[in-house]
Amino acid sequence: MPSTPILLAKKVGELCAECPVYGKTWFCPPFDFDVDEFLGRYDYAYLFAAKITHDELI
């Protein structure tokens, strides 16, 4: 398991990139800000995520 917020964010981003709606919704990456820069300000971060299965492409 990644040990820093930035490494964790990269791993989650890799998992998200496998989703068929990646980049097609406002709540999915890629985001319009630099995640490394945003998370770099913190020593810890809480990540809340859910696995959503889509029956059809949005």
Residue pairs with C-beta under 8 A, 6 or more apart in sequence:
1 8
2 8
2 10
2 11
5 39
5 40
5 42
5 43
5 44
5 45
6 35
6 36
6 39
6 40
8 45
8 47
9 35
9 36
9 39
9 45
9 47
10 35
12 47
12 49
13 29
13 30
13 35
16 22
16 28
16 29
17 29
19 28
19 54
20 54
20 57
21 28
21 54
21 57
21 58
22 28
22 29
22 30
23 29
23 30
24 58
25 58
29 35
39 45
